[in-house]
Amino acid sequence: MAGKGGFGRPAGGLRGRRPGGGTSAGGSGKMKKRIVFFVNSLTGGGAEKVLQTLLNGWEGRGWDISVYCLKKEDVPPGYPRNIAFRFLLDSLRKGDGFWTRLKVKAGNKLKLLVYRHCPPPVFYRMFVRGTYDVEAAFIEGYATRIASGSPNPDSRKLAWVHIDLAANHWTLPAYRNAEEEKRAYRQFDTVVSVSRDVRESVVALAGPLRDARVLYNPIDAQAIREKSAEFVPQRPEGKMLFCASGRLVPQKGFDRLAEACRHLVQAGFSFHLWILGEGPEGRKLKALAGEWGLQDRITFLGHRENPYPYMRAADWMVCSSRSEGHSTVISESLVLGIPVVSTLCSGVREQLGDGEFGLVAGNNTQDLLRALEDILTGRADRRDYGERALRGGSRFDLDGRMSALEGLFETTH
């Protein structure tokens, strides 16, 4: 729900009215191509950053773009203002009266009941407004299930998968059963995976698909470099500074990074760790840091609208993830020429070139600890890995990746 006035009202931006190409879904003359994205959230991780890059790159394209988000939230400043944002569930706000609160709760409960007990086409017909030329579920899980219910036989249907579903099958609770998830992916003309490992996991889960392809995420290297120079944060003096960034969730492995830090302190190493991000594991991680006496070694910086100056100030970026798809943080680090150490999970081989562009550790606490020890003892040379990172970052071709993605949306039935 987009607001008190009713479902589907644009919020947080104005719909663009520039003339442009495309044919209306109804075929009634020359009109702008109508595109809708379905997402779980507008903030929180790499997929949302990629969506911002995509939409900003298409701002002058002349397409009529809408974004459906699960729950009403403030639209972050990184999104273009000519997008129509719509929300499937409303949110309570301070100052809402009794009847408003009752209406919001009842409306949300009805939608959740329909979502849980009815097939996707029923939910879509009841709560998604508009007819579109292209319908894109830009992240797995809830957004994909909703988009799979589109009854429009003429729209081109796309789905993105940003995570290795074999290593982290978090999406199952979004469906009534495993078979429904398989059926959902089979409704799409193209399923886009962000790495080869992710594609393999999708095909293993869903079986044969019409078109399962790998398209790497677009990275706006110029914008990242410009933002990284906006200010210079104060960093601890005389210490190796590590930085990690991501949502504070088990998938990102910050708990085992903290455990590795505990062993490094016990071994007498001098270093400091910045952790950028927020999430449900925040309180637990801070408690662990306190229990292990790491308050002076780990600083939780929370969410930063512009994280790049902090990344640029670090000596090394650390990716401690248990699973990934194609880590946005790794790509951003390479663009900035920051040495990267990462656990081996999906997409990392493609990003770091089997160790050519970064230091790769086994996907466990002990191997991550050994890699950090190699850094602190000088066996892994910071200058060498900085040069490797720059070489890795030079491979990113924003125009090429944007062109490949644009082709998906230009193609029609």
N, C-alpha and C positions, 0 to 999 in steps of 0.2 A: 504494500500500500504506500502510495507516494505522499500522503498527507491527510489532514482531516477532511479535505474536500472530496475524497473518494479515491478509488483504486486507479492507478495508471496515470496520474497527473504528473507531468514533468517536474522535476525538482532539481535545484542546484545548478541550473544552467538553462540557456535558451536554445531552442532547436534552430539549427542553421537554415537559412532561406536563400542561400546563394544558388544561382542557376547551375545545373550540372548535368552530367550524363546519366545514363541508366534508363531502364524502362520500368514503369510501375508494375507491381505484382499483378495488377488486373489487366495490364496491357492496353490501357486507355490513352495512349499517347506518350510523347517524350517527356519523361519525368526523371527525377533523381533516383538513383538506386537506393532502396531502403534496406538497411542492415540493422540487425539486432544482435547484441552480445548478451549472453547470460553468464553471470559470475556469482561466486559465493560471497565475495566481499570486495570493496573498493580499495582496501588497504591490507597490509600484513605481510607481504612476501614478494618473491621474485615474479610470480605470474602477474601480479597487479602492476608491478613496474613495467613489465613487458607490454601490458595492455596500454599503459600510458604512452610508451614510446610509439606504439602502433597508431594510436588515435592522434597523437600530436603530429606524426608524420603524414597523416591523411587529412589534416585540418583544412587544407585548401583543395581537397579532391572534389568537393561538391556533392558528397554522398550524404544522405539523411540517416544519421546513426543514432540508435538508441541503445542504452545499457540497462538491463534488468539485473538488479542486485537482490539477494535474499531478504536482507533486513535493512530498514531505513537507517542511514548514517549520513554524516556530513560528507560532502564531496571534497576530497583533498584538492589542494591547489594545483597539483600536477596534471590534472585532466583539462582538456580543451573546454571552453565554455559554451560551445555550440552543440554539445551533446545533450540529448534528452535522457535524464536519469529517472528510472522508475524502480519502485521497491515493492516486493511481494508481501513483506511483513512490516507493519508499522512499529514505531517505538514510542514508549512513554517518555514524556518530557516533564521537567519541573514546572509546576504551575497548572498541569492538566487537572481539570475538575473531575468529580466523581463520574458523571455521565460520559465524559470523553474517555476516561480510563476504562470504563466498562465496555464502551464501544470498541476501543482498540483491542482489549483482551478477547472479547467475543469474536471479533473479526479474525484475529490471529489464530484463535483456537479452531475456528471453522476451517481455515486454510490448512492448518496442520493436520486436522482430521482427514480432509480430502487427500492431502499429500500422502498420508500414511496408509490409507485404506482403499484408495482408488488408483487405477492405472494412470500413467503420465498423460495420456490424451485428455482425460477428464479434468485434471488440474489445469492443463494448458488452456482448454476451452473456457474454463470458468474464470481464470485470473490473468491470462496474458492477453493484452489488447494489441490490435494492429495486424496488418498483413505485410510480410517482408519478402524481399527478393533473396536475401541470404540470412540464415539463422546460425549463429556460432556460439556453441558452448565453449567458453574460453578456459574452463578448468574442469577437472574431473569431479565426480561426486554429485552433489545436489543440482548444480547448474546443468550438468549433462543429462540427468534424469528428466528435468523439466523440459529442456529443449527437445529431447527425444520424443516428446508428446505432441509436437507440432502436427496439425492435421492438414497443412498446406502441401499439396502434391507438387506445386510449382516452385517452391523455394529450394535453394541449394542449402544443404545442411552440413555443417562442419563441427567437429569436436576436437578439442585440444586435451592432451594428457601431459602433465608436467612432472609426473612422479613415476618411479619404478613400482608398478602395482604388484610385482612379485615380491619385492622387498618390503613394501609398505602399503598393504591393501586397506587403506583407511576409508575407502569409499563405500564399502559394503553396507554400513548403517544407513546410507542415503537411499537404499533400495529395499523393497519388501523381501527380496530373496536374491540369491546369486544369479539365478536364471534371468531375472528381470534386468540385472546389470548387463548381462550378455546381449539380451534383446535390444537394450537401449543403444549400445554401440553399433548395432547392425542397422539402425535407422538412419545413420549418417552417410552422406555421399563420400566424405573424406574424414578420416581420423588422423590428426596431426600429432606426432610424437616429437618431443624436443631433443631426443637422442636415440641412438640405435638400441641401447638397452631398454629404453622405455617402450619403443615400438615392439620389441620382442615380448615384453611383459603384457602389452595390450592384446597382441595376437594370441598369446598363450591363454589369456583370460577369456577373450570373446570368440575365439575361433576365426575362420576366414572373414575378412571384411572387404567391402567393395574397393576401397582405396586406403591403405594404411601407409603413410609416408612420413619421413623424417624431415622436418624443417627447423633449423636452428633459430633461437630467439634473436631478434634484432637488438643490437647494443649501440646506443648513440654515444660513441666514444668522445666526440667533440663536446657534447653537453656535460658528460661526466668530468672531463678534464677541467672545463670552465667552472663547474660547481666546486670542484676540489680545491680551487684557488680562492674561494670567496672569503675564507678566514683561516687562521692558523691556530689550532687548539693548543693549549699548554700541555706538554707531555712530561712524564716523569724523567728526571735527569739521570744520566749515567746508568740507565738500565735498558736491556733489550725490551722493546715494546711490541707485544703481540696484540692483534685485534681480531675479533670474531664478530660476525653480524648475522642476524636472522631472528625469526620468531622463536621465543623461548618455549619450545615444545620438545618432547622426547626425540623426535626425528632428527633434530639438529645436533644432538649429542653433546650439549653443553655440560651435562652432568659428568661425562667421562673426560671432557676437557678440564673441568675443575679438579677431577681426581688426578689427572696427569700433573696439573699444577701443584697439587699437594705433594706428590712424590718429588717434583723438581725442587720444591722448597726444602724438603727433608734432606735432599742431596746437596743443598747449599748453593743452588744457582740463584743469580740475581736477575729478575725480570719483572715485568708488569703486564697485565692483560686487561684490555678494554673489551667489554661485551656490549654491542649495539643491538637494541631490539627489546620488545615487550612480548608478553604471552603468559599463558596459564602456569608455566613452570617457574615464573619469576621468583615467587616467594620461596619455593623449595630450593632453588639454586642459591639464593642469598643466604638461606639457612645453612646449606652445605658449606658455603664459603665461611660463614661464621663458625660453624662447628670445627672446621679444619684449620682455623686460624689464618684465613686467606684475605681478611678484610683489607690489608695493606698491599695485597698483590693483585686483586681483581676489582675493577671498577665497573659497575653496571651503569651504563650511560642512558639506558632507556631508548625510546624511539626518537630519532632525530630526522627531521624533514629533509635535511641535507647531511647524509652520513659521510660524504666523500672526503671532506677535510680531515676527519678522524682516520679514515682508511689511509689517506696519503701520509699522515703523520706517523703511521706505524712502520716498524721495521719488517714485520711479516704479517700477512693475513693467514688466519687459521680456519679451515673448514673441517669440523669434527663430525659431520653428519653420518648418521647410520644409513640413510637413503637420500637420494636426490633424483632429479631428472636431468637437469642441465643447470648447474648452479649459477644463478645470476651474480652472486657475490664473487665467485671465481672469475667470471668474465670481466666484471668491473675492476677487479684487482689487477688483472693482466693489462687492461687498458691504461691503468695508472702506473704500470711498471713496478708494482709492489710484489715482492717475493711471496709465493703462495705455498703453503703446506696443506695437503688435504688427505683425508681418509679415502680409500678406494671404494667409490660407490658409482651408481649409474651416471654416465656422462663425463666423469672425471677423466677417463682415458682420452676421450675425444677433445676435451678442453686443454688438458695438460700434456697431450701427446706422449703417453706412456712415460712421463717423467721428463720429457724434453723441455717443457715450459714451467715446471714446478716440481716440488718435492711431494711424492706420493707415499702414503703410509698405509699399512693394512687397516682393515675396518674393525679395529678393536682398540681398547685403551692402551694396552702394552705397546703396540706398534706406534700409536700416536705419541706416546711418551718417548720412545726411542728417537723418533723424528725430531721432537722438540729438543732432546738432548744433543742430537747432531747439530742443530742450529746453535745452541748455547755454547757448545764446545768448539764451534768453528769448522766442524767437519762438513757442514753444509754452508757454503760461503754466501753471505747476503748479497754481495755485489754480483757474483756469478748468477744467482737466481733472480736478481733484479733485471739483469740483461736478458735472461731467458723469458721473464714475464713480458718484457717489452716486445720480444720477438713473437710471443704468443698473442699479445694484444694487437699486433699489426695485421693479424689474419682477419680481423672482424671487418666485414664489408657491409656497412649499414644499407647502402643503396641496393646491393645485391639481395640481401635478406628481405628488405622491404618489398622489392620487386617480386620475389618469389611468393611472398604472402599476398601481395596485391592480386597476383594472378589467380589465387584461389577465389577471391571475392568477385573478380571480373567474370569468371566462368559461370555460365548459366546452363540450365537444362536445355 
